Amino acid sequence: MIAFNADINDRGESLRNYDSAESGVVELSDQIYQDSVRESSQSFDKSGGVKDAHLISAGHGPKVRIWDYFGPAYNCASKERVGKLGDGGKWLCGVRTWLPKRSNCVVYSFGSKGEVSFELGVASKLPNCEIHIFDPTLTPEQKEMVKTIPGAVFHDFGVGTKDGNESIARRLTWIQKTKLVYPMKTLSTIMNILGHTWIDVLKMDIEGGEWKVFDNVFSSFSVVPVGQIQIELHFLGDVRPVLTFFRGMQFKKFRPFSVEPNYYGRTAENARNMIEYSFVQVGNAGRLETG
C-alpha cells in the first residue's frame, strides 16, 4: 500500500476555528482525504506497483503519471495564491484566516534564482510574518534585489543534507550555478541558528535536490516543525525517491491541498516532470498543526 498511518502528538488548532463554522465540514474533509488515499493506494497496487522505476508512469501506461496517485485530496477552504500567476506564485492555506493571527509567524524560502514574487506577496499579505530567504546561487545583483523585500532576511547558504560545502552539479541543468560548491546547512541546523522552533510556511524550489533534503528532514524530526509546505518536485528519472517522499509526507501527516504542473520551462516535458505541490500538516481529529 502507498499510504500508512502513524500516531503523532495532537498539538493543533481545529480547522473549524479557521476555515468554516459549518458543523461536520472538518469531518467531511477528513473522510474525503482518507477515501482518496485508500483508493489511490488500491489503484497503485492493482496496477502492479513499480514495474519500471525509470518511467514516470511507473510502467502503468502512457496516460498515467506517478503524480496521479497523489492528488490534492485535502480541502483547504481558505486556499489562496500568493505571488504572480504562472511560474513563481504558490498556493497557501489560511492567508486570510489563521496565518494573520500568528504573532510569531515564520516563513522560510529555499531557492529563488531571483524570482521573488512569492516573497513579495507574503510581505504584502502577511506583514506579521518574518521572512527568511536562502539561496547561495544568486548573483550580486539578485542579492541586492532580494534584500529590498520588506521584512525579509537574506541568507547566503542553502538547505542540504549536511552542514558544509556541497556540490549541486547533479541537479537539473537549468539551475543557476555561480560557483562549483555552495555552503549548505540542514533544516535542523538552520532552525537552531535562527532560534526557531516552528516554521509556518516552508517554500522550496531547489531543482531536484528536494528528495535527499527531505530524506534528511524526515529522519531528523519525529514531528516535522512546519505548518505547510509549498514545493516544486522534479522527476529525475527514478520513481523510487518520489514514492519515498510521498510516504514520508503521509507518515508525517502532511496532506496535499494543491497540485499544479509547471508549464513554464524550456520544453513541454516540464509539465509532466516538474510539478508544484502544497501540503498542510493535519494532526488527529482534523486539526491543523500550528506549532
KOLBADO-161704 format. One record per residue (C-alpha): residue number from 1; x, y, z negated. Coordinates in Angstrom, 1 decimal, always signed. Each point is the difference from the previous one (the first is absolute). Last residue first. Layout:
 num     c1     c2     c3
 NUM      X      Y      Z
...
This chain:
 num     c1     c2     c3
 291   +3.1  +25.0  -16.5
 290   -2.9   +0.3   +2.4
 289   -0.9   -3.5   +0.8
 288   -3.5   +0.1   +1.6
 287   -2.4   -2.3   -1.7
 286   -2.1   -2.6   +1.7
 285   -0.6   -2.2   -3.0
 284   +3.8   -0.9   -0.2
 283   +2.5   +2.2   +1.8
 282   -0.1   +1.8   +3.3
 281   +3.2   +1.4   +1.5
 280   -0.7   +2.0   +3.2
 279   +1.4   -0.8   +3.4
 278   +0.4   +2.0   +3.2
 277   +1.4   -1.7   +3.1
 276   +1.5   +1.5   +3.2
 275   +1.0   -2.4   +2.8
 274   +3.0   -0.5   +2.2
 273   +0.3   -3.1   +2.2
 272   -3.4   -0.1   +1.5
 271   -0.5   +3.6   +0.9
 270   +3.7   +0.5   +0.5
 269   +0.0   -2.4   +3.0
 268   -1.6   +2.9   +2.0
 267   +3.5   +1.5   +0.3
 266   +2.0   +3.0   -1.5
 265   -2.0   +0.5   -3.1
 264   -3.4   +1.6   -0.6
 263   -2.5   -2.9   -0.1
 262   +0.6   -0.9   -3.6
 261   -2.8   -2.4   -1.0
 260   -2.1   +1.2   -3.0
 259   -1.1   -2.0   -3.0
 258   -1.7   +1.6   -3.0
 257   -1.4   -1.4   -3.3
 256   +2.6   -2.7   -0.6
 255   -0.1   -1.5   -3.5
 254   +3.0   -0.1   -2.5
 253   -0.5   -2.5   -2.9
 252   +3.7   -0.9   -0.5
 251   -0.7   -3.5   +1.3
 250   -1.8   +1.4   +3.0
 249   +2.9   +2.3   +0.8
 248   +2.4   -2.9   -0.4
 247   -2.0   -2.2   +2.3
 246   +0.0   +2.9   +2.5
 245   +3.7   +0.4   -0.1
 244   +0.8   -3.7   +0.2
 243   -2.3   -0.3   +3.0
 242   +1.8   +2.8   +1.8
 241   +3.4   -1.4   -1.0
 240   -1.0   -3.3   +1.7
 239   -1.5   +1.5   +3.1
 238   +3.4   +0.4   +1.7
 237   +0.8   +2.2   +3.0
 236   +0.6   +3.3   -1.7
 235   -3.7   +1.1   -0.5
 234   +0.1   +3.4   -1.6
 233   -2.3   +1.2   -2.8
 232   -0.7   +3.7   -0.6
 231   -0.9   +0.5   -3.6
 230   -2.4   +2.0   -2.2
 229   +0.0   -1.5   -3.5
 228   -2.4   +0.7   -2.9
 227   +0.1   +0.2   -3.8
 226   +3.6   -1.1   -0.5
 225   +1.7   -1.5   -3.1
 224   +0.3   -3.5   +1.5
 223   -1.0   -2.3   -2.8
 222   +2.6   -2.8   -0.7
 221   +2.5   +2.3   +1.7
 220   +3.4   -0.8   +1.4
 219   -0.9   -3.1   +2.1
 218   -2.8   +1.7   +1.8
 217   +2.1   +3.2   +0.6
 216   +2.9   -2.0   +1.3
 215   -2.0   -1.9   +2.5
 214   -1.6   +3.3   +0.8
 213   +3.4   +1.4   +1.0
 212   +0.7   -3.0   +2.1
 211   -3.2   +0.3   +2.1
 210   +0.0   +3.9   +0.1
 209   +3.3   +0.3   +1.9
 208   -1.8   -0.3   +3.4
 207   -0.1   +3.7   +0.8
 206   +0.1   +1.7   -3.4
 205   -3.5   +1.4   -0.1
 204   -1.2   +0.1   -3.6
 203   -2.5   +2.0   -1.9
 202   -0.5   -0.6   -3.8
 201   -2.9   +1.8   -1.7
 200   -0.7   +0.1   -3.7
 199   +3.4   -1.1   -1.1
 198   +0.3   -1.1   -3.7
 197   +2.8   -0.1   -2.6
 196   +2.0   +2.9   +1.3
 195   +3.2   +1.3   -1.6
 194   +1.6   +1.0   +3.3
 193   +3.0   -2.2   -0.5
 192   -2.1   -2.9   -1.3
 191   -2.4   +0.3   +2.9
 190   +2.8   -0.1   +2.5
 189   +1.6   -3.0   -1.7
 188   -3.3   -1.9   +0.1
 187   -0.5   +0.8   +3.6
 186   +3.4   -1.2   +1.0
 185   +2.7   +2.5   +1.0
 184   +1.6   +0.7   +3.4
 183   +2.9   +2.1   +1.3
 182   +0.4   -0.3   +3.7
 181   +2.3   -1.8   +2.4
 180   +1.1   +0.6   +3.6
 179   -1.2   +3.6   +0.1
 178   -2.6   +2.2   +1.8
 177   -2.3   -2.9   +1.0
 176   -3.6   +1.0   +0.8
 175   -1.9   -3.2   +0.3
 174   -0.8   -0.8   +3.6
 173   +1.9   -3.3   +0.1
 172   -2.0   -1.7   -2.7
 171   +2.0   -1.0   -3.1
 170   +3.1   -2.2   +0.3
 169   +2.4   +3.0   -0.1
 168   -1.5   +1.1   -3.3
 167   +3.3   -0.3   -1.9
 166   +0.0   +0.4   -3.8
 165   +1.9   +2.1   -2.5
 164   -0.8   -0.6   -3.7
 163   -2.9   -1.2   -2.2
 162   -1.7   -3.0   +1.3
 161   -3.0   -1.1   +2.1
 160   -0.5   +3.4   +1.5
 159   -1.8   +3.4   -0.4
 158   +1.7   +2.9   +1.6
 157   +2.5   +2.8   -1.0
 156   +0.2   +3.7   +0.6
 155   -2.8   +0.9   -2.4
 154   -2.4   +2.9   +0.8
 153   -2.3   +1.5   -2.7
 152   -3.4   +1.2   +1.1
 151   -2.3   +2.5   -1.7
 150   -0.5   +2.1   +3.1
 149   +1.7   -1.5   +3.1
 148   +3.0   +2.3   +0.9
 147   +2.6   -2.7   -1.0
 146   -1.2   -2.1   +2.9
 145   +1.0   +2.6   +2.5
 144   +3.5   +0.4   -1.4
 143   +0.5   -3.8   +0.1
 142   -1.2   -0.1   +3.6
 141   +2.6   +2.6   +1.0
 140   +2.8   -1.9   -1.8
 139   -1.1   -3.2   +1.9
 138   -1.9   -2.6   -2.0
 137   +1.1   -3.6   -0.4
 136   +0.2   -0.1   -3.8
 135   -3.8   +0.3   -0.5
 134   -1.9   +0.2   -3.3
 133   -2.7   +2.6   -0.6
 132   -1.4   +0.5   -3.5
 131   -3.3   +1.8   -0.5
 130   -1.4   +1.0   -3.4
 129   -3.8   +0.1   +0.3
 128   -2.2   +2.7   -1.4
 127   +0.0   +1.9   +3.3
 126   -2.1   -2.9   +1.5
 125   -1.6   +1.1   +3.2
 124   +2.7   +2.4   +1.2
 123   +3.1   -1.8   -1.3
 122   -1.4   -3.3   +1.1
 121   -0.6   +1.4   +3.5
 120   +3.5   +1.3   +0.1
 119   +1.3   -3.4   -0.9
 118   -2.1   -1.7   +2.7
 117   +1.0   +2.6   +2.6
 116   +3.7   -0.7   -0.8
 115   +1.6   -1.3   +3.1
 114   +3.7   +0.6   -0.6
 113   +1.0   -3.6   +0.6
 112   -2.4   -0.7   -2.9
 111   +1.1   -3.0   -2.1
 110   -1.1   -0.7   -3.5
 109   -2.6   +2.3   -1.5
 108   -0.6   -0.3   -3.8
 107   -3.1   +1.8   -1.5
 106   -0.4   +0.7   -3.7
 105   -3.1   +1.3   -1.8
 104   +0.6   +1.1   -3.6
 103   -3.3   +1.8   -0.7
 102   -2.0   -2.4   +2.2
 101   -3.4   +1.4   +0.4
 100   +0.7   +1.0   +3.7
  99   +0.7   -3.7   +0.7
  98   -3.4   -1.2   -1.3
  97   -2.6   +1.4   +2.4
  96   +1.0   +2.2   +2.9
  95   +3.2   -1.8   +1.1
  94   -1.3   -3.3   -1.4
  93   +1.3   -2.5   +2.5
  92   +2.5   +1.0   +2.6
  91   +0.3   -0.5   +3.8
  90   +3.2   +1.1   +1.5
  89   +1.1   +2.6   +2.6
  88   +3.3   -0.2   +1.9
  87   -0.9   -1.6   +3.3
  86   -3.5   +1.1   +1.2
  85   -2.0   +2.7   -1.7
  84   +2.0   +2.1   -2.4
  83   +0.4   -0.4   -3.7
  82   -2.3   -1.4   -2.7
  81   -2.9   -2.2   +1.2
  80   -2.7   -0.7   -2.5
  79   -1.5   -3.1   -1.7
  78   -2.4   +1.0   -2.8
  77   -2.3   -3.1   +0.3
  76   +3.0   -2.3   -0.1
  75   -1.3   -3.3   +1.2
  74   +2.3   -3.0   +0.1
  73   +0.1   -2.3   +3.0
  72   +2.4   +2.1   +2.1
  71   +1.2   -3.1   +1.9
  70   +2.7   -2.5   -0.9
  69   -0.6   -3.1   +2.3
  68   -0.1   +2.3   +3.0
  67   +3.5   +1.3   -0.8
  66   +1.5   -3.3   +1.2
  65   -1.3   +0.7   +3.4
  64   -2.5   -2.0   +2.0
  63   -1.2   +0.4   +3.6
  62   +3.0   -1.8   +1.6
  61   -0.5   -3.2   -2.0
  60   +0.6   -1.3   -3.5
  59   +3.8   -0.5   +0.2
  58   +0.8   +2.2   -2.9
  57   -1.7   +2.7   +2.1
  56   +3.1   +2.3   -0.5
  55   +2.0   -2.9   +1.4
  54   +3.4   -0.9   -1.4
  53   -1.5   -2.0   -2.9
  52   -1.6   -2.5   +2.4
  51   -2.7   -2.3   -1.3
  50   -0.5   +1.9   -3.3
  49   -3.2   -1.2   -1.5
  48   -2.0   -2.4   +2.1
  47   -2.9   +2.1   +1.2
  46   -2.2   -1.5   -2.7
  45   +2.5   +1.2   -2.6
  44   -0.1   +3.6   +1.3
  43   -3.8   -0.1   +0.3
  42   -0.4   -1.2   -3.6
  41   +2.3   +2.8   -1.2
  40   -1.9   +2.6   +2.0
  39   -3.3   -1.3   -1.4
  38   +1.3   +0.1   -3.6
  37   +1.5   +3.4   +0.3
  36   -3.2   +1.4   +1.5
  35   -2.2   -1.6   -2.7
  34   +2.2   +1.5   -2.7
  33   -0.1   +3.5   +1.6
  32   -3.7   -0.1   +0.5
  31   -0.5   -1.1   -3.6
  30   +2.2   +2.8   -1.4
  29   -1.9   +2.6   +2.0
  28   -3.3   -1.4   -1.2
  27   +1.1   +0.1   -3.6
  26   +1.2   +3.6   +0.2
  25   -3.2   +1.0   +1.8
  24   -2.2   -1.7   -2.6
  23   -1.5   +3.1   -1.6
  22   +0.4   +3.1   +2.1
  21   +2.2   +2.7   -1.5
  20   +2.7   -0.4   +2.7
  19   +3.6   +0.6   +0.7
  18   +1.5   +1.4   -3.2
  17   -1.5   -1.3   -3.3
  16   -1.4   -3.0   +1.8
  15   +3.5   -1.0   +1.0
  14   +0.5   -0.8   -3.7
  13   +3.3   +1.1   -1.5
  12   +3.0   -2.3   -0.2
  11   +2.1   -1.9   -2.4
  10   -1.2   -3.5   +0.4
   9   +3.2   -1.9   -0.5
   8   +0.7   -2.5   +2.7
   7   -1.4   -3.4   +0.8
   6   +0.9   -1.6   +3.3
   5   -1.9   -1.0   +3.1
   4   +0.9   -1.7   +3.2
   3   -0.6   +0.9   +3.6
   2   +1.5   -1.6   +3.2
   1   -1.2   -3.5   -0.7
